[in-house]
């Protein structure tokens, strides 16, 4: 079985710096602010460089898919990034699960070894990339609850992800909903 590990949780926020303060106030490591004009984003990672299960704060600062998502859905959970040892095998194993390849995956896989999963009515995208789980590092995000059917959660094969009524993110003993951080 191809088990996935949580690489990061992407939160679409109104202000990356303002949202980063929530994490700084809890003495969590907050990385530098980086602008990606080609993507139209300002991004800040929360968690150490070597840690998996980080939080990625994404602020839309220009035209692109993130500004479009912000205008359609507002701030909140944008995507869950999972690392898998063999992306092609993992995607093949998803056949019949209910997940569908997002059309951008056809281009992305050719250039970046990344694919995106989507499902109509599901409030989150799943980003898959080739990556092996760090052997001894703990995940910053210790539990991620998503309001999606359990069969879709099980198909992702990531022990940190579970079905919940609302989006909830746990970092140690701190549980928050993405809206708390994103606005």
N, C-alpha and C positions, 0 to 999 in steps of 0.2 A: 504494500500500500504506500502511496505517495503522500507523506504527511507534510503539511505546510507549516511555516512559522510566521508569526506576525512581524513584518518589517516596520511598518508605521501605519498610523491612523491619520488621514489627511482631513483637517478641519478648515472649511472655508470661513474666513473671519472678516469682520468689518475693518479691524485694525490689527495687524500682526503684533505690533509693539504693545498695544493695550492688552491683548490676549496673553502675551508672554508674561505679563506682570502677575497673572493668576498663578503661573508655575513658579516664577521667581519667589513669590510670597510663601511658597511651600518648600523653599530651598532646593528646588530641582534645577539641574544644569540646563541653561538656555543658550543655544548657539548664536552665532552672528546672524544679522539680518542680511539676506541676499536678494537682489533684484534680478529677475529674468525677463527682460523686455520682450524677448521673442515669444514667451508664454503669456506675458501680461501679468506677471505675478511678483509679489514680494513674499519671501518665505523665511520662516524661522523653525529650526528643529529644536525640540525639547528632548533631552536625554544625552548621554555621553556619546562620543563619536563611535565607540565600539559596541554600544548597546543596541539590541534590537527592540522592537515594540515601542519605538519612539512616537512622539506626536509631532506632526508637521502642521504648522500654522500657515495658511495660504491666504494672502490678501490680493484681491484682484486690483491691479493698478493700471490696466490697459485692456484693449480688445483681446478677446481670445475665449477659450472654452470655460475658463473660471469666471470671467465676468458674465458670460452667458448663463452659467449655472446660478450665480448669485442673483441675477435679475429674475430667473425663473423660480428658484426655490428659496432664496434668501440664505443667510448664514447657517452653518451647521455641518454635520458630517458630509464630506464629499466622497471620500473613498477609503477603502481598507486595502493596504498593500501587503500581499503575502509573498514570501519567498518559497520556492519549490525547487527540489533538486533537478527535476527534468520537466521543463514546462510543456513540451509536446506530449509526454506521457500523462501528465496531470490533466491537461485539457482533454485528451482522448478519454480519460477516465470520467470526465464530467458529462459525457454523452448520456442523454436521457435524464439528467439531474434537474433540469429546469433552468439552468444558467445558459446564457447565450453569449457568444462573442460579440462585443461591440464592434461596429464596422471599422473604427479607427485601428483595431487590432491588426487588420490586414497590412496596413502601412507600418505600424509600430513594430511588429514582430520581425519584419525584414531589416529594420535598422537598429533596434534596441533590445531584442529578446524579451519584450514585454507585451502582454496582452491584457485586454480589459474585458471583464465580464459584466453583463447587465441583465436586467429582467424588468419588463414593464411592471409598474406599480411598486417596485422595490426602491427605497429611498437612498440607495448607496451603490457606487460602482466598486468592483473588485479589481484591483491591479495585481497581476501575477508576473513575477520575474524569476529567472534562474538564480537561485541562491541557496546555499546550504545554511542550516541553522548554526549560529555560534555555539560552540561546544559548552562553554561554561558561563556565558553571560546571562544574567536574568533580564527578562523583558521589563521595560518601564511600565507599559500597560499590562496589567496582570489579568484583566478580564474585560471583554468587550461584548455588550449585549446589543443585539440588532433585532428590530421588529420585522423579521422575515421568517417564513415557515422553517420549522426544524429540519426538513429534508434538504433545504438549500444550505442551511448551516452545516449539516453533516457532510454534504458534498465538498465543502471547503477543506475538510480534514485538518482544521486548526484548533487545537484544544482550548485556546484562550477565547475563542468566539462561541457565543451561545445565543439561543433565541430568548428575547425578552419583549415585553410590550412596548417599551420605549428604548431609544438609543441611550445606553449608559456606558461610561468609560471608567474603569477603575485603575488607579495608579496607587499601588500599595493599599492603604486603608482609606484613600480618598476616592469617593464615587461622585461623578458629576455627569450631567447631561451636556451634550455639545453646545446647546443654546446658552448655557451659563458662561462658557468661555468665548463664544464666537461673537457676541454682540457687545 
